[in-house]
Amino acid sequence: MPKIALVQFCPESPSISLEHPSSSSQDESELAHTANLEKAHRFVRQAKEQGAELVCFPEYFLSGVVSDRQHWTLSQYPPHSSHLHDDHPSISSSPASTTTHWLSTFQSLARELDIDIAVGTIVERQIDPTTGLEATIEIDGEERMILNNVAYYVDNKGEVRGRYVKKNLWWPEKEYLTEGREEERQEVFETRFGKTSFLICWDLAHGESFLPLLEQSVDLIICPTYWTGSDGGEEAKKWDRDSEKKWLETLIVSRAFENECAIVFVNVGSPAGKDETDFDTVNPEERIGCSAVCLPFRGKIGGTKSAEEEMVVIDTDLSVLPDARSVYGMRRGLMDRKKARGGKV
């Protein structure tokens, strides 16, 4: 029965201009991502004080969305690839591309506090597996780095138990991120709370993303997201301004029932203590929150109260899962279909 802390984190926005570089803009960016890291660590300590055993952060919680080219330097090298800084001195001075990966700071904190941490997502530069060097791609005649959106799970001993690269990119993300490799089997990893895995944001909209997890009898799916009310555009708003929020609230409950597991959904937050409906200045992306834990039979068992930055700690009784699997038999049906098709789902 883990106590799970959902941190509906509001990241400070980075500010870098490569067209007009200056030490002040680099300093401002470094201050922003440092402030985000320090605030995230404070949330982990608060979660531990409130008895949490697992704390979960949203997508892009340290860097913010890196959609603008000038923010690509905020991406990190994957852990254990510090040698690349010597190979690429022109970018090793980037504030985010330090030899101390953000992940390692959470590993140290997890060991210190005896707590598990789902480290939201970190944008990383892809490494070529054959050369061990930074991978690049040519687009419109220009060579640029390949970026992945990566989630990590760190256990209370500071060990990385799981890593997942987002496979289903939201349409605008396709302009600056690369999808996880389809040939890589979706990883389900053991934690002290059971079989655990990640799906990230738009992965939730793809039912087929859940099939390999259902097949492996996953107990806990952690879903870090950066899902906003403006994602549906004007087409959605002309029908219902709250359409994205309504979809999310329905989707996360449905996925828990369909997949006989707990869904731990943690979204980005708007600034705390301010008017979240002020879409022009305070909340221009129309962040909608909706962070929650959902279970089969029980639906939503707890979550944030609004779209604002907030942390909630939720008692999550996973003993409901065997009963749900007995009643619904979703995995059993999946395996029967796979067997009938000669082993293919």
N, C-alpha and C positions, 0 to 999 in steps of 0.2 A: 504494500500500500504506500507507494511513494508520495511524498509531498512535493509538488511541482510548482516552481516559481515561474510565472510568465512575466517577462520584462518587455512591456510595450514601449520600446526605446525610441526617443526622438533624437536623431543624430544632428550635431551641428554641421552645417554645410561647409565643405572645403572651398577654398578660393585660390585658384592658380591661373595665371595667364601665361601661356607659352608664346603668344603673339607679342606680348609686352612684358617680358619677364622682369622681375625685380626681387630683390631680397625681401622686401616687405610682403609681397604676395606669397612667396615661399614660406616665410615665417608665419603668415596668417594661416596657411594650409596646415603647417606642422602643429600650430596651436589647436586647430580644429580637431584633427584626428587624435592628438594627445588628450584633449579634453574629453573626447568620446571614449577613449580607452580608460581614462581615469574614472569617468562616470560609470562605465560598465563594471569596473572593479568594485566601485562602491555599492552598486546594486547587488553584486554577488555576496558581498559581506552582509548587506541588509537581509538578503534571502536566507543566509545561514542563520542569522540572529532570529529569524522568524520560523526556524525549524525546517526549512526546505532541504531536500536531498538532491534535487535536480533543478538547475536554473537554465532557462531557455531565452535566447535573444533572437530578434528578427533578422531578415535579410538586409544586407548593406548597412548594418548598424554602426560600423566604425567609419567607413569611407563616405557614406551616402551613395546615391546612384552615380555611377561614373559614366554617364551617357555622353558628356562633353569630352572631346578629344583632350582638352587641357587637363582633365582629371585622370587620364589613364595612368599617369605616373604614380597615382595613389595605389596602384596594384602592387601586390607583394610577390616576391619569389616564393615558390613552395618551400616548406621546411626542408632543411638539410641541403640547400642549394646555394649556400652563401658564396661558393667559389665563383658564381656568376658576377658578383660585384666587381671582382678584379678583371673579368673579361669585358665588362661594359662600364667603364668609369664614367661615361657621360651621363648615365642614369642612376648610378649607384648613390649619387648625392640626393636623389629624390627622398623626401621625408618619409614616405611609406615603404620605400625599398631598402630598409635598413636590414642589417644582418640579424637583428633580433626580430623574428617573426612575431606578429601579434599573438599567434596561437601559443607560443611558448610562455607568454605572460599569464595566459589562462591555465596552462598546465601547472605552473608554479602556484597559482592561487588555489587551484583544485586540491593540490597536495596539502597546502597550508591549512585549508578550511575543511578538508574531508567532505567535499561536495562534488557532484557531477555537473558538468557544464556543456550545454549544447551551444556551440560558438557561432550562432547565427550564420551569416555567410561572409566570406572574405574573397575579394576579387584577386585572383592570382594569375601570373603569367605562365602560360603553358610551356612545359619543358619537353623537348624532343626526346623520346625514349631511346632513340638509336645513338644520338650524339651526346645527350646529357646537357645540351645547351638550350638557350631560350629559343622557342619556336616562333617563326614569323610567317606571315601570309602576305601575298601581294594582292591588293585591291585597287582597281583603277590606276594601275601602274605604280603604285606606291607600296613599299614594304612596311608592314607594321607588326607589332607584337600581337600574339594570340592570347586572349583573356578568357578565363573560366570563372564561374561563380561557384564557390566551394563552401560546403558546410562541414563542420567537424564536431565530433563528440569526444569529450575528454572525461575520463572517469575520476573518481575521488582519489586515485593514486597518481594522477597526473598523466596517465597513459592515454594515447589516442586510440579509441576503440573503433571509430568509424569515420569515413570520409566519403562525401558524395558531391559530384559535379552536376549541376543543374542540367537536365536534358531537354526540357520543353521551355524554350525561351519565349517570353512575351514579345510580340511583334517588334516594338522599337528596340528591344535588346539585341535582336539579330544584327543590328548595325555595328555593335561594338563587342559582343560576346560570342564565344563559340560553344556549342552544345557539348555536353558530355558524350563520350563515345558510345554509340548504340551497342557495340559488341561487348561492352563491359556489363556483366551481370549486376543487377541492382543488389547492393550489399545489405544484408541483414546481419547485425553483429550482436553479440551477447553483452548485456550489461547486468548489473545487480538487480535490475527491475524486470528483466526478461529480454526477449528478442526485440531489437530496436532498429529503426532505419529512419532515413530522411526522405522527404520530398520537398521541393522548394517552389513556393508561389504558384506559377502557372502550371506546374506539374499537377496540381490539384484538379485542374479542369480536364485532365486526360485520364479517363478511367483505366486505360490500359497500363498506366504507370503503376497502378496498385497490384496488378496481377502477379508479378514475380514476388511481391511482398506477401500477398495472401497465400501464395503457394508455399512459402516458407514459414507460415503460421506466425507472422510478425505480431508482437503484442503492443508495441508503441511506435507510432509514426509521428515524428517531429517535423512540423511544417513551418519553417521561417519564411516570412513573406514581406513584401513591400507592395501591398495591394491597396490602391486608392479609389476613392469614389469617382475620380475623373478618368479612370482607365477605359470606361465604356464610351467616352466621348459624348458629343452632343446628340448622337443618334440614340443612345440609351437614355439620356436626360430628358429628351422630349417626351418619353413615355413615363419615366419615373426617375426623379433625381436620386432616389435611394436604391436604384436597381442593383448596383454593385454590392451594397451592404446586404440587401435581401438575399442575393445569390450566395454570398459568403456564409451567411448564417444558416442557410439551407444546406449548402455544400458540405461543410465540415461535419455536420450531424449525419448526413447521408453516408459520407465516406466511412464513418465509424461503424454504422450498422452494416454496410455492404461488405466491409473487410474484417469484421469481427475483431476489432482492435480499438485501442485508444488513439484518438487524434489530438495531438498537442499543437494547436495553431497559435502562432505568435506573430503579430503584425507590427509594422512601424506605427509610432504614435505622433500626435501633434504636440506642440509645446504645452507643457503643463501650466495650469493656472491662467490660461488665456482663452479667448472666445474661439472655440474650434470651428464655429460656423462663419468666422470672418475669412472667407475664401480668397480675398484679395491680398491681404497682408500677413495674417497669422498662419493661415492654413491653405496656401495657394494650390497645393496638390490635392486638397480635399481628402486628407487622411481620415480613415473611417474606423480604425481599430478593429474591434470584434475578436480580439485574442481570447481564446477559450480552450478548455479541455472537454472533449466529447467522448462518450462511451455508448456501445450498443445497449439497448433496453432503456438506458437512462438519459440519452441525449446530452445536452450541454449541462455539465455539472458545476461549472464555475467559469468566470472570466472577468475581463475588465468592464468598468461601468460606463466608459465613454471612449472617445477617440484620443483623449489626452495621454501623454506619457504617464505610465502607472505600472506598478508591480503588484501582482496578486499571487497568493500562495494557495494551492488547491490540493486537498486530499484526494488522491486518485486510487480507488479500489479496483485493482485489475482482476480480482477474483470473479468478476462478472463475466469474463471472457469465455471460460469453458462452457457456461450455460448458453451464451449466445451462439457459440460454435455448435453446440448440441442441437439447438432449436433451428438455426438457419442453415447450417451445413454448407456455407458458401465455398469454403475450401474443399470440402468433400465433393461438391458438385464440379468444381474446377478440375480436380484430379481425375474424376470420372470422365470428363470431356477430353482431358489430355490423353488418358489411356485409350479412349475410343478412337482418337486421331493418330494413334501410333506414337505418342510421346510429345506431340506438338500442341501447345496451348492455342 
